[in-house]
């Protein structure tokens, strides 16, 4: 017996079955990309892109992972106000997230000199 996620889905399935119409329910997944634009905070002459973050929202984290995948040559680095945890209940810090996803990071006011030259 199939388990549906809504009453409407269940009623549609019943209608299809009553008409002997074969179907698959949630049998496939499809990737999709939403197009958007990214405006960097700072672009340095050496090509380094500095993204300045106080609070690092989940939507921002997803955006930067997508940017890295779609623009692998973009040298995007984070300057955080603090090395907070991702959520109140998380042990993962902003720096841990950056390390996991291959981003360079620092905590303001320390911005490495080699980033700036």
C-alpha positions as a Python dict, from the first residue, in 0.01 Angstrom:
ca = {
    (1, 'X'): (0, 0, 0),
    (2, 'X'): (139, 338, -101),
    (3, 'X'): (165, 615, 156),
    (4, 'X'): (84, 955, 13),
    (5, 'X'): (195, 1289, 153),
    (6, 'X'): (-141, 1460, 112),
    (7, 'X'): (-507, 1375, 96),
    (8, 'X'): (-529, 1524, -253),
    (9, 'X'): (-251, 1297, -380),
    (10, 'X'): (-436, 999, -232),
    (11, 'X'): (-763, 1099, -402),
    (12, 'X'): (-589, 1146, -739),
    (13, 'X'): (-429, 801, -701),
    (14, 'X'): (-770, 650, -626),
    (15, 'X'): (-914, 816, -936),
    (16, 'X'): (-629, 687, -1153),
    (17, 'X'): (-670, 336, -1010),
    (18, 'X'): (-1047, 341, -1066),
    (19, 'X'): (-980, 407, -1435),
    (20, 'X'): (-708, 137, -1448),
    (21, 'X'): (-442, 393, -1535),
    (22, 'X'): (-98, 269, -1430),
    (23, 'X'): (126, 519, -1250),
    (24, 'X'): (438, 551, -1040),
    (25, 'X'): (429, 766, -729),
    (26, 'X'): (738, 976, -645),
    (27, 'X'): (955, 722, -827),
    (28, 'X'): (1211, 964, -972),
    (29, 'X'): (1404, 1273, -865),
    (30, 'X'): (1513, 1552, -1100),
    (31, 'X'): (1785, 1806, -1033),
    (32, 'X'): (1718, 2164, -1129),
    (33, 'X'): (1902, 2493, -1107),
    (34, 'X'): (1744, 2827, -1030),
    (35, 'X'): (1921, 3110, -1206),
    (36, 'X'): (2017, 3405, -994),
    (37, 'X'): (2289, 3670, -972),
    (38, 'X'): (2569, 3711, -721),
    (39, 'X'): (2719, 4049, -632),
    (40, 'X'): (3048, 4011, -443),
    (41, 'X'): (3120, 4242, -152),
    (42, 'X'): (3481, 4315, -256),
    (43, 'X'): (3686, 4216, -562),
    (44, 'X'): (4057, 4277, -520),
    (45, 'X'): (4300, 4347, -806),
    (46, 'X'): (4461, 4006, -754),
    (47, 'X'): (4125, 3840, -832),
    (48, 'X'): (4043, 3748, -474),
    (49, 'X'): (3674, 3793, -391),
    (50, 'X'): (3601, 3879, -29),
    (51, 'X'): (3257, 3795, 106),
    (52, 'X'): (3193, 3962, 442),
    (53, 'X'): (2957, 3780, 678),
    (54, 'X'): (2806, 3851, 1015),
    (55, 'X'): (2523, 3596, 1021),
    (56, 'X'): (2574, 3315, 767),
    (57, 'X'): (2222, 3207, 667),
    (58, 'X'): (2152, 2859, 523),
    (59, 'X'): (2038, 3017, 194),
    (60, 'X'): (2372, 3199, 170),
    (61, 'X'): (2563, 2876, 232),
    (62, 'X'): (2368, 2699, -45),
    (63, 'X'): (2430, 2993, -279),
    (64, 'X'): (2805, 2984, -223),
    (65, 'X'): (2827, 2608, -276),
    (66, 'X'): (2638, 2652, -605),
    (67, 'X'): (2869, 2941, -703),
    (68, 'X'): (3175, 2727, -636),
    (69, 'X'): (3033, 2441, -845),
    (70, 'X'): (2936, 2667, -1135),
    (71, 'X'): (3240, 2899, -1118),
    (72, 'X'): (3532, 2682, -998),
    (73, 'X'): (3789, 2949, -1092),
    (74, 'X'): (3628, 3213, -869),
    (75, 'X'): (3864, 3273, -574),
    (76, 'X'): (3595, 3337, -314),
    (77, 'X'): (3706, 3385, 47),
    (78, 'X'): (3508, 3463, 361),
    (79, 'X'): (3572, 3726, 626),
    (80, 'X'): (3355, 3647, 928),
    (81, 'X'): (3271, 3879, 1213),
    (82, 'X'): (3280, 3579, 1451),
    (83, 'X'): (3333, 3206, 1416),
    (84, 'X'): (2977, 3120, 1520),
    (85, 'X'): (2808, 2782, 1498),
    (86, 'X'): (2579, 2731, 1198),
    (87, 'X'): (2275, 2699, 1425),
    (88, 'X'): (2209, 2717, 1796),
    (89, 'X'): (2210, 2337, 1825),
    (90, 'X'): (2503, 2273, 1590),
    (91, 'X'): (2863, 2206, 1682),
    (92, 'X'): (2972, 2301, 1328),
    (93, 'X'): (3129, 2645, 1310),
    (94, 'X'): (3149, 2874, 1008),
    (95, 'X'): (3517, 2780, 973),
    (96, 'X'): (3428, 2407, 972),
    (97, 'X'): (3174, 2466, 696),
    (98, 'X'): (3434, 2657, 490),
    (99, 'X'): (3694, 2384, 538),
    (100, 'X'): (3443, 2117, 436),
    (101, 'X'): (3352, 2306, 117),
    (102, 'X'): (3703, 2423, 26),
    (103, 'X'): (3669, 2795, 102),
    (104, 'X'): (3942, 3005, 262),
    (105, 'X'): (3824, 3205, 561),
    (106, 'X'): (3940, 3441, 834),
    (107, 'X'): (3794, 3622, 1133),
    (108, 'X'): (3790, 4003, 1124),
    (109, 'X'): (4001, 4206, 1198),
    (110, 'X'): (4271, 3961, 1084),
    (111, 'X'): (4275, 3941, 703),
    (112, 'X'): (4590, 3757, 587),
    (113, 'X'): (4834, 3986, 405),
    (114, 'X'): (4880, 3730, 126),
    (115, 'X'): (4507, 3765, 46),
    (116, 'X'): (4559, 4136, -13),
    (117, 'X'): (4871, 4135, -232),
}
